[in-house]
Amino acid sequence: MSANRFSIEGERIDSLEEFLRAETDNCFSDILYYPQELMNSEDKPIVFNGKKFHGVSFKDTMLKNIRFIDCEFKHCLLIGAKWIDCEFIDCTFFDTNTSKMKLSNCLIDPLSFENNFDLKDDANIAIDLYHTLYRNSSETHQPKYALTSLYRMKKAESKYLDSKYRRKRINPNQYYKEKVKYLAHDFSSGYGLKLSNVARLLLIVIGAFSFLNYLLSPYIFTKDAGIDTFFDSIYFTCVTITTLGYGDITPDTQFGRIFVIFQTLAGFGVISLFLAGVASRALRSN
């Protein structure tokens, strides 16, 4: 699977009417659309419902006021195409080159392109597309699609870094330094866009420290103030990480106090990530 194609073979089409007549069994196949525009002269939307576009080139074409419902685009060329006031509802794209494609006031779900790219070879095209989708979604106040586009763009950037390394455009030190940043940022907070990732990280931190507090209880507490059950350990860990500090269970060894400091800092870091994620989502959505 690869969208990195720049030419296709097909029949030359020189008008909208000729294009519409080229449909066979709900499929437009092997067509090179040559007119500069695809739009209805009567200012009414053109509706394609349940159609397939296989091997169709809309290269450098302006497509305006068109509704695509449950349509499939496969092996198409959309290089430099300009989509204006278009809607894509439940559509899917496969192996379609979207390089330098432009969108203006369009409704389109970024997940429509989920299976379109082989990010090993298409990462640069994917970055360009998701950036375009992000700008369109932001300008048309579609916050959910804007956040999804931005996250997909970051994932594509990570894959593009792999591509640069394979082509020896960056040295190993640069690659591993940047790759670790991408992986850590994605895992911890989904590039500041996925609060579920932060919640997962918080659960991991609580679980890990709860286990360690229970295991190291004799070194953290005296016998009179220790942790008796694993539930006590979870309670103590949550109170420590959230910096509530009720004081009913208190470390009274030097090692325990130092260990609790690390837990507090870890909790503060995760909570800060969560608050940063909330702020980022709000700003990106607007």
Backbone as CSV, one residue per row, in Angstrom:
resi,resn,N_x,N_y,N_z,CA_x,CA_y,CA_z,C_x,C_y,C_z
1,MET,0.843,-1.193,0.000,0.000,0.000,0.000,0.876,1.241,0.000
2,SER,0.679,2.111,-0.979,1.456,3.339,-1.042,0.706,4.393,-1.824
3,ALA,0.693,5.613,-1.292,0.056,6.727,-1.986,1.073,7.505,-2.809
4,ASN,2.306,7.018,-2.818,3.393,7.738,-3.466,3.426,7.444,-4.968
5,ARG,2.322,7.785,-5.640,2.221,7.609,-7.085,1.957,8.975,-7.709
6,PHE,2.533,9.211,-8.885,2.431,10.534,-9.500,1.862,10.499,-10.911
7,SER,1.508,9.323,-11.389,0.890,9.233,-12.709,0.027,7.983,-12.770
8,ILE,-1.044,8.062,-13.534,-1.904,6.906,-13.755,-2.315,6.900,-15.226
9,GLU,-2.716,5.764,-15.720,-3.203,5.633,-17.082,-4.729,5.666,-17.071
10,GLY,-5.306,6.351,-18.068,-6.755,6.399,-18.114,-7.263,7.149,-19.324
11,GLU,-8.590,7.221,-19.441,-9.251,7.907,-20.546,-9.358,9.398,-20.251
12,ARG,-9.013,10.208,-21.225,-9.105,11.663,-21.055,-10.568,12.095,-21.084
13,ILE,-10.956,12.916,-20.082,-12.305,13.465,-19.986,-12.208,14.982,-20.052
14,ASP,-13.038,15.616,-20.908,-12.922,17.055,-21.134,-14.122,17.873,-20.676
15,SER,-15.091,17.257,-19.987,-16.237,18.022,-19.492,-16.904,17.254,-18.355
16,LEU,-17.683,17.983,-17.530,-18.405,17.346,-16.446,-19.413,16.330,-16.981
17,GLU,-20.112,16.704,-18.046,-21.109,15.805,-18.631,-20.466,14.506,-19.097
18,GLU,-19.321,14.625,-19.739,-18.613,13.431,-20.212,-18.153,12.583,-19.030
19,PHE,-17.745,13.239,-17.962,-17.317,12.523,-16.759,-18.477,11.732,-16.154
20,LEU,-19.646,12.348,-16.047,-20.799,11.677,-15.464,-21.242,10.484,-16.314
21,ARG,-21.066,10.581,-17.612,-21.425,9.463,-18.490,-20.438,8.309,-18.398
22,ALA,-19.272,8.567,-17.814,-18.228,7.535,-17.740,-18.461,6.544,-16.601
23,GLU,-19.499,6.771,-15.797,-19.781,5.874,-14.675,-20.253,4.506,-15.170
24,THR,-19.699,3.467,-14.590,-20.098,2.090,-14.903,-20.255,1.314,-13.608
25,ASP,-21.451,0.807,-13.372,-21.731,0.029,-12.162,-21.309,0.783,-10.894
26,ASN,-21.740,2.055,-10.806,-21.444,2.916,-9.648,-19.954,3.158,-9.456
27,CYS,-19.202,3.037,-10.529,-17.751,3.199,-10.420,-17.219,4.079,-11.543
28,PHE,-16.380,5.052,-11.176,-15.630,5.856,-12.139,-14.204,5.302,-12.134
29,SER,-13.792,4.738,-13.240,-12.524,4.009,-13.261,-11.620,4.471,-14.394
30,ASP,-10.315,4.630,-14.089,-9.275,4.943,-15.085,-9.671,6.176,-15.898
31,ILE,-9.773,7.297,-15.212,-10.208,8.550,-15.833,-9.209,9.651,-15.525
32,LEU,-8.858,10.408,-16.549,-8.023,11.598,-16.395,-8.916,12.817,-16.635
33,TYR,-9.298,13.486,-15.565,-10.217,14.626,-15.670,-9.400,15.881,-16.004
34,TYR,-9.602,16.434,-17.205,-8.778,17.531,-17.691,-9.340,18.929,-17.436
35,PRO,-10.649,19.147,-17.328,-11.146,20.508,-17.081,-10.584,21.079,-15.778
36,GLN,-10.507,22.403,-15.714,-9.964,23.033,-14.521,-10.936,23.006,-13.352
37,GLU,-12.222,22.791,-13.631,-13.231,22.826,-12.573,-14.157,21.615,-12.657
38,LEU,-14.668,21.219,-11.488,-15.726,20.230,-11.424,-16.776,20.802,-10.472
39,MET,-17.819,21.362,-11.046,-18.872,21.992,-10.252,-20.125,22.132,-11.096
40,ASN,-21.258,22.326,-10.444,-22.534,22.461,-11.132,-22.728,23.908,-11.542
41,SER,-23.003,24.144,-12.817,-23.195,25.507,-13.323,-24.445,26.159,-12.750
42,GLU,-25.373,25.352,-12.208,-26.613,25.888,-11.645,-26.476,26.191,-10.155
43,ASP,-25.294,26.172,-9.646,-25.023,26.491,-8.240,-25.742,25.539,-7.279
44,LYS,-26.003,24.324,-7.712,-26.562,23.297,-6.855,-25.484,22.252,-6.586
45,PRO,-25.509,21.648,-5.420,-24.464,20.659,-5.126,-24.571,19.437,-6.019
46,ILE,-23.426,18.912,-6.391,-23.359,17.621,-7.066,-23.250,16.558,-5.980
47,VAL,-24.059,15.536,-6.062,-24.071,14.500,-5.030,-23.630,13.167,-5.628
48,PHE,-22.603,12.582,-5.028,-22.164,11.230,-5.382,-22.437,10.349,-4.170
49,ASN,-23.346,9.415,-4.308,-23.742,8.559,-3.193,-23.409,7.094,-3.515
50,GLY,-22.551,6.513,-2.683,-22.189,5.112,-2.874,-21.366,4.856,-4.123
51,LYS,-20.585,5.835,-4.552,-19.779,5.693,-5.772,-18.343,5.303,-5.439
52,LYS,-17.693,4.692,-6.424,-16.284,4.339,-6.298,-15.483,5.115,-7.338
53,PHE,-14.363,5.658,-6.896,-13.454,6.371,-7.793,-12.130,5.607,-7.770
54,HIS,-11.892,4.854,-8.831,-10.700,4.013,-8.907,-9.813,4.490,-10.060
55,GLY,-8.600,4.886,-9.720,-7.686,5.330,-10.765,-8.162,6.593,-11.453
56,VAL,-8.718,7.524,-10.675,-9.213,8.787,-11.230,-8.241,9.904,-10.871
57,SER,-7.927,10.750,-11.860,-7.035,11.883,-11.637,-7.822,13.191,-11.645
58,PHE,-7.771,13.895,-10.516,-8.297,15.257,-10.416,-7.137,16.227,-10.197
59,LYS,-6.025,15.943,-10.813,-4.822,16.743,-10.616,-5.072,18.207,-10.990
60,ASP,-4.770,19.109,-10.016,-4.891,20.562,-10.215,-6.316,21.007,-10.556
61,THR,-7.309,20.214,-10.194,-8.708,20.554,-10.475,-9.326,21.258,-9.276
62,MET,-10.194,22.239,-9.532,-10.971,22.865,-8.472,-12.334,22.183,-8.413
63,LEU,-12.640,21.554,-7.284,-13.912,20.857,-7.100,-14.719,21.634,-6.064
64,LYS,-15.908,22.079,-6.452,-16.675,22.990,-5.589,-18.109,22.506,-5.411
65,ASN,-18.575,22.616,-4.148,-19.969,22.330,-3.798,-20.370,20.907,-4.218
66,ILE,-19.615,19.934,-3.697,-19.869,18.527,-4.014,-20.034,17.747,-2.714
67,ARG,-20.996,16.850,-2.697,-21.210,15.973,-1.546,-20.868,14.536,-1.938
68,PHE,-19.939,13.958,-1.201,-19.570,12.562,-1.394,-20.093,11.775,-0.198
69,ILE,-20.992,10.846,-0.435,-21.595,10.056,0.635,-21.248,8.586,0.422
70,ASP,-20.595,8.002,1.413,-20.227,6.587,1.348,-19.481,6.269,0.054
71,CYS,-18.498,7.086,-0.261,-17.704,6.902,-1.490,-16.326,6.351,-1.158
72,GLU,-15.742,5.710,-2.165,-14.415,5.121,-2.018,-13.478,5.690,-3.077
73,PHE,-12.326,6.180,-2.624,-11.287,6.677,-3.524,-10.092,5.728,-3.420
74,LYS,-9.708,5.159,-4.569,-8.621,4.182,-4.558,-7.703,4.403,-5.759
75,HIS,-6.405,4.469,-5.497,-5.391,4.676,-6.546,-5.661,5.976,-7.324
76,CYS,-6.144,6.994,-6.666,-6.463,8.252,-7.348,-5.322,9.255,-7.211
77,LEU,-5.335,10.268,-8.075,-4.400,11.384,-8.003,-5.178,12.650,-7.663
78,LEU,-4.904,13.195,-6.491,-5.535,14.447,-6.078,-4.481,15.531,-5.889
79,ILE,-3.369,15.381,-6.591,-2.248,16.321,-6.449,-2.688,17.722,-6.851
80,GLY,-2.537,18.670,-5.933,-2.862,20.060,-6.235,-4.348,20.341,-6.384
81,ALA,-5.201,19.372,-6.102,-6.644,19.586,-6.218,-7.108,20.572,-5.146
82,LYS,-8.101,21.391,-5.492,-8.646,22.384,-4.568,-10.114,22.047,-4.320
83,TRP,-10.434,21.710,-3.089,-11.785,21.333,-2.697,-12.415,22.499,-1.937
84,ILE,-13.527,22.998,-2.440,-14.186,24.158,-1.837,-15.653,23.802,-1.541
85,ASP,-16.077,24.031,-0.302,-17.476,23.778,0.105,-17.903,22.340,-0.208
86,CYS,-17.032,21.393,0.063,-17.335,19.987,-0.204,-17.558,19.227,1.109
87,GLU,-18.336,18.157,1.021,-18.583,17.292,2.174,-18.214,15.854,1.829
88,PHE,-17.520,15.212,2.767,-17.174,13.801,2.630,-17.779,13.069,3.831
89,ILE,-18.818,12.304,3.591,-19.532,11.624,4.666,-19.329,10.119,4.514
90,ASP,-18.706,9.516,5.520,-18.445,8.061,5.522,-17.671,7.633,4.273
91,CYS,-16.684,8.418,3.903,-15.854,8.087,2.741,-14.537,7.467,3.195
92,THR,-13.900,6.723,2.291,-12.616,6.102,2.589,-11.650,6.329,1.429
93,PHE,-10.376,6.427,1.773,-9.331,6.664,0.782,-8.280,5.559,0.913
94,PHE,-7.823,5.054,-0.245,-6.794,4.026,-0.279,-5.777,4.377,-1.363
95,ASP,-4.507,4.377,-0.993,-3.419,4.554,-1.979,-3.653,5.757,-2.882
96,THR,-4.129,6.843,-2.325,-4.441,8.048,-3.107,-3.451,9.148,-2.763
97,ASN,-2.836,9.734,-3.793,-1.849,10.788,-3.588,-2.559,12.123,-3.376
98,THR,-2.375,12.690,-2.179,-3.031,13.946,-1.812,-2.037,15.101,-1.714
99,SER,-0.870,14.938,-2.305,0.179,15.953,-2.184,-0.304,17.320,-2.651
100,LYS,-0.070,18.331,-1.795,-0.408,19.733,-2.098,-1.901,19.940,-2.345
101,MET,-2.726,19.027,-1.845,-4.171,19.193,-1.938,-4.621,20.291,-0.977
102,LYS,-5.604,21.093,-1.392,-6.095,22.201,-0.583,-7.567,22.000,-0.254
103,LEU,-7.947,22.425,0.956,-9.328,22.324,1.403,-9.789,23.674,1.926
104,SER,-10.997,24.045,1.572,-11.566,25.303,2.052,-13.036,25.087,2.390
105,ASN,-13.370,25.283,3.656,-14.751,25.162,4.122,-15.337,23.781,3.799
106,CYS,-14.561,22.745,4.088,-14.983,21.374,3.790,-15.247,20.598,5.080
107,LEU,-16.083,19.597,4.965,-16.350,18.677,6.065,-15.742,17.331,5.693
108,ILE,-14.741,16.917,6.462,-14.074,15.657,6.156,-13.410,15.120,7.418
109,ASP,-13.614,13.850,7.679,-13.050,13.187,8.846,-11.628,12.729,8.533
110,PRO,-10.626,13.149,9.313,-9.247,12.700,9.063,-9.100,11.185,9.073
111,LEU,-9.978,10.488,9.802,-9.884,9.032,9.851,-10.273,8.383,8.527
112,SER,-10.828,9.177,7.599,-11.106,8.655,6.261,-9.819,8.219,5.566
113,PHE,-8.682,8.781,6.011,-7.386,8.476,5.393,-6.570,7.484,6.217
114,GLU,-7.227,6.828,7.175,-6.517,5.940,8.093,-5.754,4.843,7.366
115,ASN,-6.311,4.327,6.273,-5.668,3.246,5.518,-5.107,3.720,4.179
116,ASN,-4.900,5.013,4.074,-4.454,5.546,2.785,-2.939,5.510,2.611
117,PHE,-2.212,5.616,3.727,-0.770,5.808,3.612,0.024,4.620,4.146
118,ASP,1.105,4.328,3.467,2.151,3.486,4.017,3.210,4.453,4.530
119,LEU,3.196,4.697,5.841,4.030,5.773,6.385,5.523,5.515,6.226
120,LYS,5.887,4.311,5.814,7.302,4.057,5.540,7.752,4.834,4.307
121,ASP,6.841,4.982,3.328,7.184,5.673,2.077,6.405,6.978,1.879
122,ASP,5.268,7.123,2.570,4.366,8.253,2.304,4.338,9.286,3.410
123,ALA,5.279,9.226,4.351,5.184,10.083,5.535,5.125,11.559,5.176
124,ASN,5.919,11.992,4.184,5.917,13.419,3.819,4.579,13.849,3.235
125,ILE,3.943,12.963,2.443,2.628,13.279,1.881,1.585,13.315,2.993
126,ALA,1.695,12.382,3.938,0.748,12.335,5.053,0.852,13.593,5.920
127,ILE,2.064,14.046,6.176,2.257,15.266,6.970,1.571,16.443,6.299
128,ASP,1.781,16.572,4.987,1.171,17.667,4.237,-0.355,17.601,4.304
129,LEU,-0.904,16.414,4.140,-2.366,16.262,4.166,-2.932,16.595,5.538
130,TYR,-2.369,16.008,6.599,-2.936,16.220,7.929,-2.790,17.672,8.379
131,HIS,-1.746,18.335,7.912,-1.625,19.771,8.200,-2.742,20.540,7.504
132,THR,-3.040,20.167,6.256,-4.131,20.794,5.513,-5.471,20.523,6.192
133,LEU,-5.681,19.280,6.626,-6.923,18.924,7.320,-7.054,19.691,8.634
134,TYR,-5.941,19.861,9.333,-5.960,20.603,10.598,-6.364,22.065,10.371
135,ARG,-5.795,22.690,9.373,-6.138,24.081,9.096,-7.600,24.216,8.689
136,ASN,-8.061,23.310,7.846,-9.468,23.364,7.414,-10.409,23.159,8.599
137,SER,-10.110,22.169,9.451,-10.971,21.887,10.595,-10.968,23.023,11.597
138,SER,-9.812,23.654,11.783,-9.735,24.785,12.709,-10.529,25.971,12.190
139,GLU,-10.394,26.248,10.899,-11.072,27.398,10.314,-12.587,27.211,10.257
140,THR,-13.037,25.964,10.179,-14.474,25.689,10.098,-15.046,25.231,11.447
141,HIS,-14.248,25.395,12.513,-14.695,25.105,13.880,-15.173,23.659,14.039
142,GLN,-14.299,22.741,13.662,-14.528,21.314,13.865,-13.441,20.797,14.814
143,PRO,-13.588,21.071,16.138,-12.501,20.779,17.087,-12.073,19.322,17.130
144,LYS,-13.031,18.393,17.057,-12.680,16.973,17.111,-11.795,16.592,15.937
145,TYR,-12.170,17.027,14.734,-11.379,16.714,13.550,-10.033,17.433,13.578
146,ALA,-9.996,18.640,14.150,-8.743,19.384,14.233,-7.737,18.648,15.115
147,LEU,-8.182,18.162,16.269,-7.292,17.450,17.174,-6.821,16.129,16.572
148,THR,-7.733,15.424,15.913,-7.362,14.161,15.265,-6.337,14.397,14.171
149,SER,-6.526,15.448,13.379,-5.584,15.775,12.295,-4.204,16.081,12.853
150,LEU,-4.167,16.852,13.934,-2.891,17.227,14.515,-2.158,16.012,15.078
151,TYR,-2.908,15.118,15.730,-2.283,13.909,16.282,-1.728,13.033,15.159
152,ARG,-2.503,12.871,14.096,-2.039,12.066,12.962,-0.807,12.694,12.306
153,MET,-0.764,14.015,12.271,0.388,14.696,11.692,1.644,14.413,12.516
154,LYS,1.515,14.416,13.841,2.653,14.125,14.709,3.136,12.682,14.517
155,LYS,2.199,11.757,14.363,2.575,10.362,14.122,3.327,10.236,12.796
156,ALA,2.862,10.960,11.788,3.528,10.928,10.488,4.921,11.550,10.569
157,GLU,5.067,12.600,11.383,6.388,13.220,11.556,7.378,12.239,12.175
158,SER,6.888,11.425,13.114,7.750,10.414,13.721,8.208,9.394,12.681
159,LYS,7.304,8.990,11.803,7.662,8.046,10.742,8.593,8.687,9.712
160,TYR,8.409,9.975,9.471,9.288,10.678,8.529,10.715,10.743,9.080
161,LEU,10.824,10.846,10.409,12.144,10.809,11.027,12.827,9.474,10.748
162,ASP,12.063,8.377,10.801,12.615,7.061,10.456,13.108,7.034,9.017
163,SER,12.318,7.650,8.132,12.683,7.688,6.719,13.988,8.454,6.512
164,LYS,14.130,9.580,7.193,15.353,10.372,7.081,16.565,9.578,7.572
165,TYR,16.367,8.798,8.614,17.467,7.997,9.145,17.858,6.889,8.167
166,ARG,16.845,6.244,7.559,17.139,5.189,6.580,17.892,5.746,5.380
167,ARG,17.565,6.987,5.006,18.241,7.602,3.852,19.521,8.331,4.253
168,LYS,19.917,8.162,5.516,21.165,8.724,6.048,21.201,10.242,5.936
169,ARG,20.032,10.864,6.126,19.964,12.326,6.144,20.300,12.891,7.518
170,ILE,20.225,12.054,8.558,20.607,12.460,9.906,21.471,11.360,10.510
171,ASN,22.332,11.754,11.439,23.212,10.756,12.053,22.478,10.022,13.174
172,PRO,23.028,8.893,13.622,22.340,8.094,14.654,22.040,8.858,15.935
173,ASN,22.965,9.712,16.377,22.730,10.463,17.615,21.516,11.380,17.490
174,GLN,21.408,12.092,16.373,20.262,12.960,16.145,18.969,12.157,16.091
175,TYR,19.041,11.013,15.389,17.848,10.193,15.222,17.324,9.687,16.565
176,TYR,18.192,9.048,17.355,17.729,8.457,18.609,17.282,9.525,19.602
177,LYS,17.932,10.673,19.570,17.531,11.766,20.461,16.123,12.240,20.130
178,GLU,15.847,12.460,18.850,14.524,12.924,18.431,13.475,11.829,18.557
179,LYS,13.870,10.584,18.258,12.912,9.475,18.310,12.423,9.246,19.732
180,VAL,13.340,9.318,20.692,12.948,9.146,22.090,11.962,10.235,22.498
181,LYS,12.174,11.457,22.017,11.251,12.554,22.335,9.858,12.265,21.787
182,TYR,9.797,11.822,20.532,8.502,11.509,19.917,7.793,10.390,20.679
183,LEU,8.531,9.311,20.975,7.918,8.166,21.643,7.441,8.521,23.053
184,ALA,8.276,9.268,23.779,7.911,9.639,25.147,6.710,10.587,25.148
185,HIS,6.723,11.541,24.226,5.623,12.511,24.155,4.319,11.820,23.766
186,ASP,4.415,10.880,22.845,3.222,10.158,22.406,2.685,9.278,23.529
187,PHE,3.575,8.525,24.175,3.131,7.611,25.229,2.546,8.360,26.419
188,SER,3.205,9.444,26.812,2.789,10.135,28.038,1.511,10.944,27.864
189,SER,1.358,11.612,26.716,0.199,12.506,26.579,-0.378,12.575,25.174
190,GLY,0.110,11.705,24.268,-0.387,11.787,22.896,-0.104,13.144,22.288
191,TYR,1.141,13.638,22.488,1.565,14.950,22.003,0.697,16.070,22.595
192,GLY,0.263,15.862,23.835,-0.553,16.869,24.494,-1.985,16.916,24.009
193,LEU,-2.413,15.885,23.266,-3.741,15.896,22.647,-4.656,14.793,23.148
194,LYS,-4.112,13.827,23.887,-4.915,12.692,24.330,-4.863,12.572,25.851
195,LEU,-5.929,13.004,26.503,-5.989,12.928,27.956,-6.031,11.476,28.429
196,SER,-6.509,10.572,27.580,-6.540,9.156,27.954,-5.124,8.620,28.163
197,ASN,-4.153,9.127,27.378,-2.768,8.705,27.558,-2.229,9.164,28.907
198,VAL,-2.603,10.382,29.319,-2.159,10.904,30.615,-2.781,10.083,31.741
199,ALA,-4.077,9.748,31.600,-4.750,8.928,32.611,-4.088,7.561,32.724
200,ARG,-3.711,6.985,31.572,-3.015,5.689,31.583,-1.681,5.805,32.309
201,LEU,-0.944,6.887,32.018,0.349,7.101,32.675,0.172,7.254,34.185
202,LEU,-0.879,7.969,34.596,-1.136,8.154,36.030,-1.405,6.814,36.709
203,LEU,-2.187,5.958,36.055,-2.470,4.640,36.624,-1.202,3.796,36.733
204,ILE,-0.330,3.921,35.722,0.938,3.179,35.758,1.802,3.657,36.921
205,VAL,1.874,4.973,37.090,2.677,5.548,38.172,2.124,5.126,39.533
206,ILE,0.792,5.203,39.698,0.182,4.801,40.967,0.416,3.322,41.227
207,GLY,0.232,2.488,40.200,0.433,1.055,40.365,1.865,0.712,40.721
208,ALA,2.824,1.343,40.033,4.239,1.041,40.269,4.666,1.450,41.675
209,PHE,4.295,2.672,42.066,4.699,3.141,43.391,3.937,2.411,44.509
210,SER,2.693,2.013,44.237,1.955,1.244,45.241,2.658,-0.080,45.510
211,PHE,3.102,-0.731,44.457,3.826,-1.999,44.605,5.137,-1.786,45.357
212,LEU,5.879,-0.726,44.969,7.162,-0.470,45.624,6.977,-0.076,47.088
213,ASN,5.958,0.736,47.370,5.708,1.116,48.760,5.367,-0.100,49.618
214,TYR,4.598,-1.004,49.055,4.237,-2.223,49.795,5.460,-3.115,49.991
215,LEU,6.258,-3.241,48.918,7.444,-4.106,48.976,8.506,-3.533,49.918
216,LEU,8.675,-2.207,49.903,9.736,-1.558,50.682,9.230,-0.975,51.995
217,SER,8.021,-1.360,52.385,7.421,-0.801,53.606,8.344,-0.878,54.828
218,PRO,9.053,-1.983,55.059,9.923,-2.042,56.247,11.045,-1.001,56.223
219,TYR,11.427,-0.533,55.018,12.513,0.443,54.911,11.992,1.887,54.892
220,ILE,10.676,2.025,54.737,10.072,3.364,54.669,9.451,3.760,56.004
221,PHE,8.884,2.779,56.694,8.164,3.044,57.937,8.735,2.194,59.073
222,THR,8.493,2.652,60.310,8.780,1.805,61.461,7.634,0.818,61.616
223,LYS,7.802,-0.140,62.495,6.777,-1.160,62.686,5.447,-0.568,63.152
224,ASP,5.505,0.523,63.913,4.274,1.112,64.448,3.525,1.943,63.412
225,ALA,4.194,2.358,62.360,3.553,3.252,61.387,3.669,2.716,59.966
226,GLY,3.709,1.414,59.821,3.914,0.841,58.509,2.636,0.606,57.734
227,ILE,2.797,0.023,56.541,1.669,-0.337,55.679,1.368,-1.808,55.904
228,ASP,0.124,-2.094,56.283,-0.246,-3.473,56.606,-0.788,-4.241,55.401
229,THR,-1.517,-3.547,54.503,-2.140,-4.216,53.359,-1.789,-3.471,52.077
230,PHE,-2.029,-4.156,50.967,-1.758,-3.504,49.683,-2.713,-2.326,49.454
231,PHE,-3.925,-2.409,49.982,-4.857,-1.285,49.870,-4.303,-0.071,50.610
232,ASP,-3.683,-0.309,51.768,-3.033,0.798,52.486,-1.963,1.446,51.616
233,SER,-1.246,0.606,50.873,-0.188,1.119,50.011,-0.757,1.976,48.889
234,ILE,-1.880,1.526,48.279,-2.530,2.314,47.226,-3.005,3.656,47.795
235,TYR,-3.615,3.602,48.994,-4.104,4.823,49.650,-2.950,5.789,49.900
236,PHE,-1.864,5.289,50.466,-0.716,6.140,50.774,-0.128,6.736,49.495
237,THR,-0.038,5.921,48.446,0.522,6.388,47.178,-0.329,7.495,46.569
238,CYS,-1.652,7.317,46.564,-2.546,8.336,45.986,-2.469,9.639,46.774
239,VAL,-2.438,9.534,48.102,-2.343,10.734,48.941,-1.025,11.451,48.688
240,THR,0.044,10.680,48.492,1.364,11.272,48.267,1.456,11.919,46.894
241,ILE,1.011,11.196,45.870,1.135,11.702,44.501,0.286,12.942,44.279
242,THR,-0.885,12.978,44.887,-1.759,14.154,44.721,-1.398,15.270,45.692
243,THR,-0.345,15.061,46.482,0.172,16.036,47.458,-0.873,16.447,48.490
244,LEU,-1.831,15.562,48.787,-2.821,15.865,49.826,-2.184,15.808,51.217
245,GLY,-1.377,14.762,51.454,-0.619,14.672,52.696,-1.450,14.714,53.955
246,TYR,-2.350,13.748,54.149,-3.192,13.733,55.346,-2.386,13.534,56.629
247,GLY,-1.293,12.807,56.539,-0.433,12.629,57.705,-0.747,11.425,58.568
248,ASP,-1.788,10.640,58.185,-2.113,9.466,58.993,-1.116,8.332,58.776
249,ILE,-0.479,8.307,57.610,0.621,7.378,57.351,1.819,8.216,56.907
250,THR,2.883,8.175,57.698,4.008,9.077,57.452,5.319,8.300,57.448
251,PRO,6.159,8.494,56.431,7.470,7.829,56.430,8.333,8.397,57.559
252,ASP,9.043,7.543,58.248,9.869,8.030,59.362,11.291,7.482,59.299
253,THR,11.726,7.154,58.090,13.135,6.791,57.876,13.716,7.726,56.831
254,GLN,15.032,7.827,56.833,15.684,8.709,55.864,15.402,8.255,54.444
255,PHE,15.496,6.939,54.213,15.205,6.389,52.888,13.755,6.661,52.503
256,GLY,12.837,6.484,53.448,11.425,6.685,53.176,11.113,8.107,52.766
257,ARG,11.701,9.072,53.463,11.445,10.474,53.133,11.958,10.814,51.736
258,ILE,13.141,10.293,51.396,13.702,10.554,50.055,12.838,9.892,48.981
259,PHE,12.393,8.661,49.266,11.568,7.933,48.298,10.232,8.644,48.078
260,VAL,9.656,9.181,49.130,8.388,9.907,49.021,8.566,11.199,48.222
261,ILE,9.700,11.818,48.328,9.972,13.026,47.539,9.897,12.695,46.043
262,PHE,10.494,11.573,45.645,10.449,11.160,44.239,9.012,10.899,43.800
263,GLN,8.215,10.284,44.670,6.820,10.020,44.336,6.047,11.320,44.153
264,THR,6.279,12.265,45.036,5.588,13.561,44.944,5.936,14.274,43.647
265,LEU,7.216,14.255,43.298,7.640,14.901,42.049,7.029,14.210,40.834
266,ALA,6.976,12.865,40.871,6.366,12.118,39.765,4.892,12.470,39.635
267,GLY,4.193,12.518,40.768,2.776,12.875,40.733,2.557,14.281,40.235
268,PHE,3.391,15.207,40.682,3.276,16.597,40.218,3.485,16.682,38.711
269,GLY,4.450,15.875,38.202,4.709,15.883,36.760,3.533,15.366,35.957
270,VAL,2.910,14.271,36.410,1.781,13.694,35.686,0.571,14.633,35.731
271,ILE,0.305,15.209,36.893,-0.814,16.146,37.015,-0.579,17.374,36.136
272,SER,0.667,17.834,36.076,0.992,18.968,35.204,0.750,18.614,33.739
273,LEU,1.097,17.369,33.364,0.831,16.913,31.999,-0.664,16.938,31.696
274,PHE,-1.454,16.513,32.679,-2.906,16.498,32.483,-3.436,17.915,32.278
275,LEU,-3.007,18.842,33.115,-3.473,20.231,32.992,-2.993,20.851,31.684
276,ALA,-1.760,20.524,31.290,-1.235,21.029,30.018,-2.027,20.460,28.853
277,GLY,-2.421,19.169,28.968,-3.218,18.552,27.918,-4.576,19.208,27.778
278,VAL,-5.216,19.532,28.919,-6.510,20.215,28.882,-6.373,21.571,28.202
279,ALA,-5.320,22.317,28.581,-5.107,23.631,27.985,-4.802,23.528,26.502
280,SER,-3.994,22.527,26.130,-3.623,22.346,24.729,-4.850,22.024,23.882
281,ARG,-5.695,21.116,24.372,-6.898,20.755,23.642,-7.813,21.963,23.453
282,ALA,-7.924,22.776,24.498,-8.778,23.963,24.402,-8.237,24.954,23.388
283,LEU,-6.919,25.182,23.423,-6.311,26.132,22.489,-6.343,25.615,21.070
284,ARG,-6.015,24.318,20.882,-6.010,23.749,19.543,-7.418,23.728,18.948
285,SER,-8.410,23.462,19.812,-9.793,23.410,19.322,-10.257,24.752,18.831
286,ASN,-9.738,25.815,19.432,-10.158,27.155,19.038,-9.293,27.734,17.925
